[in-house]
Amino acid sequence: MRTGPMNLVTDVSGLRVGNARDDNLRSGVSVLVADKPLCCGFSVMGGAPGTRETELLAPDKTVQGVDALVLSGGSAFGLAACDGVSEGLRAMGRGFEIGPVRVPIVPGAIIFDLLNGGDKDWTGNPYPKLGRAALDAAGRVFGLGSEGAGTGAMTHRWKGGLGSASAVLDNGITLGALVAVNALGSVTVGETRQFWAAPWELGGEFGNLGLPGTFVAADEPIMTKRMGEATTIAIVATDAALDKAALTRLATAAQDGMARAIVPSHTPYDGDLVFAVSTGDRQLPDPVLTPFHLGHAAACVLARAIARGVHAATPRPGDLQPCWNRQ
């Protein structure tokens, strides 16, 4: 397994990501889109999710493809970012066709960043505009760290952020991950700067510090956020041809990446969620062995993306937490 050429989710051919942020608000939106609808599944393992249109993604539901996926700050207010994305896609002629009408299918998920020091005293919900701006900015290259949905993210100790990573399997299949890291748990071991995700790091992508020689992993964690204030939301993507049922399984396997990179994860106070999408461009080399490899790779690439999001965060005036890369 190796990284793709950009080490971004957009190493999966056909995908684009756009970010939009509001520094005064200390929040933002990230959008993943492709030129054609994407088959999609999802998995929720956190106890406090905030989502839109995820029921459509169940394997037994009629709609087979999504036009875009949205990761947003803003808690429940941020779900309105999907409205801006839907409007933009409709203007492009995109959407599920019902007679002469096209209805864009835009599932989304949110993190809680309402208590991060930004100005939240708005008179009109800012997220539809941010969603449209993120869609309009979509491209193969995009920023990490304090960008998009990671703009106002925080973790147990460090400033959070937007992360991404990719992997190319020996059989040629590509996977990637995009994640907004706003966890209740810690991404580093104890009081060190060493990432829990270190065993899966490729090419020194988040500092190459490895794990401490000795550490205690069983200590009872300290809660630094209140109920509903956390959540890590992610997208894993692949060019492997998978249906909704297989993508649901891939999203479930990718949740292991959160558990590897964040301690603790999947708490009652996080809304931890993973979307999984496929462009369908590559047939499975082996219908039995390939899904096994994909599940492992999805967990590895998501763990790496989480660490990269925190590693790339940059300081801004008024931050409530330090940045990992300025210590």
N, C-alpha and C positions, 0 to 999 in steps of 0.2 A: 504494500500500500504506500502511495506517495501523494503529495499534495498536487492539486491542479496548478496550472501556470500562474494564476492570480491568488490562489488560496482563498477564494471567495465562492459563495454559493452560485454565482454567475459563471463559474467554470462549467456548470451544467448548461450545455448549449441551448440557446433559445430563451434563457431567463434574463430578466432585468430587475434591478432594485433601485428605488428612488427614496431619498430621505428629504424631510422638511423639518425644520426646527424653529422654535420661537424662544430666543434667549431670555426675554422678559418673562415669559410664561414658565420657562425652564421645563419645556416639554416638547414633544415632537411625534412624528409619524414616519413609519417605514412601510413601503409597499413593494410586494413582489408581483411581477406580471410577466406574461409571455405573449407571443403573437397569436397563440391559439389556446383554447381552454385546457386546463390542466386537470387530470384526474387527481382526486384528493381524499385523504382520510385524516383522522385526528385522534388524539388521546389526551384525556385530562386526568391528572393524578394529584393535583393540588386540591385543597378543600375549599378554595374561595375564588373560582374562575369568573371571568367576565367575558362573554362571547357574543357573537352575532352570526346567525345562519349556520351554526355547526350541525344542527339536526339534519340538514340536507346532505351531510357528508357520510351518514350511516350507509353501509353497503346496500341496504334494502330500499333506499330512497331513490326517487326517479332521476333527479339531476345527476349527470355523470361527470360534469366538469365545472371548474370554477374559473372565472375570468381574472381574478386577482386575489391576493391575500393581504390583510392589513394587520400590522403590529403597531399599537398606539399607546402613548401615555394618556393621562387624563381620567383614569378609572372609568366609570360608566359614561361620563361625558365623551370620552375618547372613542366610544363606539360610533359616534357620529362621523368620524373620519371616513368610514365606509360610504357615507352618503356622497361626500366629495369625490371619492374614487368612482362610485357608480355613475355619477353625472359625467365625469370625464370619459369613462368607457362607453356610455350611451352616445356621447357626441362622436365617438370613433366608430359607431355602428356595431359595437360588441354587445354580447349578451345572449341569454337563452331565448331561442326563437319560439314565440307563440303567435301564430298567424303573422300579422304585419308588425307585431311588437317585439322588441328585444329587451330583455330584462337582465342586466349584468348580475352575475352571481359573485358576491364579494364577502366571504366570511372574514371575520376579524376577531382579535383578542386584545385585551388591554392590561397595562400595568397600573399600579397606584403610585402616582408621583405628585399628589396634591399637597403634601406637607414638606416639600423640598426647598422652600424658601422663595419660590417664584411668585409672581403676581397672578393670583387666581381670581381676582375680583373683576371678571369680564362681564360685559353687558350682553354679549351674544356669544354662543358657543364657537370657539375658534377652530375646532377640529375638522369640520367639513372643508374649510379653506386649506388647512394643513394637509389633509388627505389628497385634495386635488393637486396641490403643489408637489407632493411626493410622487404622485403618478406622473406628472409632467416632467419630473426630473429623472425618471427611471432610465438606467443605462447599465452597461456591464460593469463599470467601475463606480464605486461608491465609498463613502467614508465610514470608518468604524469609530468606536469609543463614544464620545459625547455628541452623537449625531442621531437624527431620526428618533425612533422610539426609545433610544438609549440616552437622550439628551438630559433628562432629569432623574435617571435611575440611580439607586443606591443599593448597597448590600449591608451585611452585618458590620463590616469594617471599612471597606473601600468604596469610593464612588463607582457606581455600576456603569454600564454602557452597552452599545450595540456591537455584537461580535459576529464573525463569519469565518468559515473555514471550508476546505474541500478535500476530497480524497479520490484518487483514481485507483480502482482495484486492478489486480493482475489480469483480469479478464476484459479490461477496457471500460467497464462501467464507471461512471462518475457519480459521486454524491457530494452534496454540499449542505451547509447549515447556516441559518440566519437566526440570531437570538437577541432579545432584549433582556439584559440581566439586571434584575431588581429584587434580588432574593432576600429572604429573611436570614438564611444561612450564610456561612462564610465560604469564600472561594479560595482562601489561603489557610494553611495549617497553623493553628494556634496563633501565636504572636509573630510568626515569621512572614516573609513575603513569598513563600514557596507555595505554588498552586497545587491544590488537590489533583488537578488534571495533569500534573507533570508526567506520569507514566505514559501518557498518550501523545505527548508533544512531538511535533515533527519539525526538524530544522531550526530549533531555537525560536519558534514563532512567538513565544511569550516569556522570554527571558532566559530559558535554558538553565534554571536553577535546580531542577530536580526536586526530590522530596528531602526533608530533613533526615539525618541518620537515624534519629529516634524521635518518636512523638507519641502522644496519647490520643487515640481517636475515640475513646469511649467516654470522655467527659460529658456531663450533662450540659447541653448548649444553653447559652444566655440569650433571651429574647431582647433585641434592641428595637424592634418595631411592634406596633400593635396589630390586632386582628384586622386583616384586609389591607394592610399597607404594603404588602410585598407582591411577589409573582415574577416568575421567569417564563417568557413565552417565546416559542421557537418555531421555525419551519425547517424541515429537512427535505431535500429535493434530490431527485435522481433522474437519469435518462433511461433507466431500466423500465420496460413495459410492465407495469403493475396495475391491477385493478383496485377498486376501492377497498375490498376486503384485505388485499395484500398490503395496501398503503396504511390501513388501520393497524395492521400488525407491525409495519415498519415504524410508525409513530410510537407505538407501545414500546418497541425495542429501544428506540432512541431516548426514551425517558431514562434509561439506565445511564445515559450520558450526563443528565442532570445530577443523578445520584453520585456519579464519580467526581463531578466538578464542584458541587455545592453541598456543604454539610452543616445542618441537615437540609434535605430537600423534601418536596412533596408534603409539606406540613399542612395542618388545618388552616393556616393563615396565608398560605401561598395559593395562587391560582394556576399552578404550573400546567402548561399545555404545550403540546407539540402537534403542528400540522405536518403532514407528509404529502408531497406532490410528485407526480411523474409526468415528464414530457412524452414518454412512450416511444422514444426514438430508437431504443436498443432492445432487441429480444433477449430473453434470459438464456445464457449459454447452457445452463443446467437447471431445469425447473425445481429440482430438489436442493441442490447444493447452493445455488446462487442466492435464494432468499436467506439462507443461513448466514452467508457472508455479508449480505446487505444489512441485516439487523445488527451485526457486530460493528460494521463500519459506520452505521448511522449513530450508534452510541459513542463511538470514538470521535467522530467529527463534531458532534454536538458538544462533547466535553471540551474539545479544543476551542471551539467557537466561544464558549462561555468564558474561558480564561482570556482569550484574545480581546473580548469586549471590555473586560476590566483593565487589562494591560494597556489598551489604547485610549482609555479615558483621559481627558485633558482638563486642567483647572479653569474655572471661570469665577469671576467675582461673586461672592455670596455662597460658595459651596459649603455644604454642611459636613462633608467628608473629604479626606485626602485622596489624591489620585495615586494609584499604585506606582506609576512611572515617575513620580516626583519625590519619592522617598529615598 
